[in-house]
């Protein structure tokens, strides 16, 4: 029998400190263990030494044209295939989306990502629990009229 009360462990990989901070604030009321890093090398090391339920990685960590998120995804598939992965990018394309899909990511998101959409995806993947009230540790489920359009695949 599995322990459903165990805290899920998530690795967030992004080169922007503001994004890492936003994820910390977003998940602060969830029963999660959050690790974060800002480089490919740190991410690969953490994946090797820890067991993550999910890795959320930015596609580009070192600037225009880079695709370190794909390398992270390849590493996960090779070393920890049971780990779910989400790849996020502000510079998406059909070819990148196809490669992310081929490499086995659970979800591909194009930034900006609305909080309600992100929590809906994470809830569907069994990583977070949402309630009707933020005070209960969940997310307000009132739809945001300004929620951005996203391209998701599962």
C-alpha positions in Angstrom: 0.0 0.0 0.0 1.4 3.4 -0.9 1.5 6.3 1.5 -0.7 9.1 0.0 0.2 11.5 2.7 3.9 11.6 1.8 5.1 15.0 0.5 5.8 15.2 -3.2 9.2 16.5 -4.2 9.5 18.9 -7.1 12.6 20.4 -8.8 12.1 23.8 -10.4 14.8 24.8 -13.0 14.9 28.3 -14.3 17.6 30.9 -14.8 15.4 33.8 -13.7 15.4 34.4 -9.9 12.0 36.0 -10.1 10.5 32.8 -11.6 12.1 30.7 -8.9 10.7 33.1 -6.2 7.2 33.0 -7.8 7.2 29.2 -7.7 8.3 29.2 -4.0 5.4 31.6 -3.2 3.0 29.6 -5.3 3.7 26.3 -3.6 4.2 27.6 -0.1 0.9 26.2 1.2 1.1 22.9 -0.5 2.6 19.8 1.2 5.6 19.8 -1.2 9.3 19.6 -0.9 10.7 22.1 -3.4 14.3 22.2 -4.7 15.4 24.8 -7.2 18.4 25.5 -9.4 19.3 27.8 -12.2 21.8 25.8 -14.4 21.8 22.6 -16.4 24.7 21.2 -14.4 23.0 21.8 -11.0 19.8 20.3 -12.4 21.5 17.1 -13.6 23.3 16.7 -10.3 20.1 17.1 -8.3 18.2 14.6 -10.5 21.0 12.1 -10.0 21.1 12.3 -6.2 17.4 12.9 -5.4 14.1 11.3 -6.2 11.6 13.8 -7.7 8.0 13.3 -8.4 8.2 16.1 -10.9 10.7 18.4 -12.6 9.5 21.7 -14.0 12.2 23.1 -16.3 12.5 26.2 -18.5 13.6 25.3 -22.0 16.3 28.1 -22.2 18.6 28.6 -19.3 21.5 30.4 -21.0 19.8 32.6 -23.5 18.5 32.7 -27.0 18.9 29.6 -29.0 19.7 27.4 -26.0 17.6 24.3 -25.2 19.0 23.0 -21.9 15.5 22.0 -20.9 15.6 19.3 -23.6 18.9 18.0 -22.1 17.2 17.9 -18.7 14.3 15.9 -20.2 16.7 13.5 -21.9 18.5 13.0 -18.6 15.3 12.3 -16.7 14.2 9.7 -19.3 17.5 8.0 -19.1 18.1 8.1 -15.3 14.7 8.5 -13.6 12.0 7.5 -16.1 9.3 7.5 -13.4 9.7 11.3 -12.9 7.1 13.5 -14.5 8.4 16.5 -16.4 7.0 19.8 -17.5 8.9 22.0 -20.0 8.0 25.7 -20.0 9.2 28.3 -22.5 8.6 31.8 -23.6 10.0 31.0 -27.0 8.1 28.0 -28.2 7.7 26.5 -31.7 6.0 23.6 -33.2 9.3 21.7 -33.6 10.3 22.2 -30.0 6.8 21.2 -28.9 7.2 18.0 -31.0 10.6 17.2 -29.6 9.3 17.7 -26.0 6.5 15.3 -26.8 8.9 12.8 -28.3 11.1 12.9 -25.3 8.2 12.1 -23.0 7.4 15.2 -21.1 4.1 15.1 -19.3 3.2 18.7 -20.3 4.6 21.5 -22.5 3.6 25.0 -21.5 4.2 28.3 -23.2 4.8 31.3 -20.9 3.1 33.2 -19.5 1.3 30.5 -17.6 -1.7 31.5 -15.4 -1.7 30.2 -11.8 -5.1 28.6 -12.2 -4.0 26.8 -15.4 -0.7 25.6 -13.8 -2.5 24.3 -10.7 -5.1 22.6 -12.8 -2.3 20.8 -14.7 -0.5 19.8 -11.5 -3.7 18.6 -9.9 -4.5 16.4 -12.9 -1.0 15.0 -12.7 -1.5 14.2 -9.0 1.2 16.6 -7.7 -0.9 19.2 -5.9 -4.2 19.3 -4.2 -6.5 22.2 -4.7 -9.4 23.3 -2.5 -12.0 26.0 -2.9 -10.2 28.4 -0.5 -6.6 29.5 -0.5 -6.6 29.5 3.3 -7.1 25.7 3.2 -3.8 25.4 1.3 -5.4 25.3 -2.1 -6.0 27.8 -4.9 -8.9 30.0 -5.5 -10.7 28.2 -8.4 -12.5 31.3 -9.6 -11.6 31.6 -13.3 -9.4 34.5 -14.2 -10.8 36.5 -17.1 -7.2 37.4 -18.2 -5.8 33.8 -18.1 -3.4 33.5 -21.0 -3.9 31.0 -23.7 -1.6 28.0 -23.5 -0.7 25.1 -25.7 -0.8 22.0 -23.6 -0.3 18.4 -24.5 -0.4 15.3 -22.4 
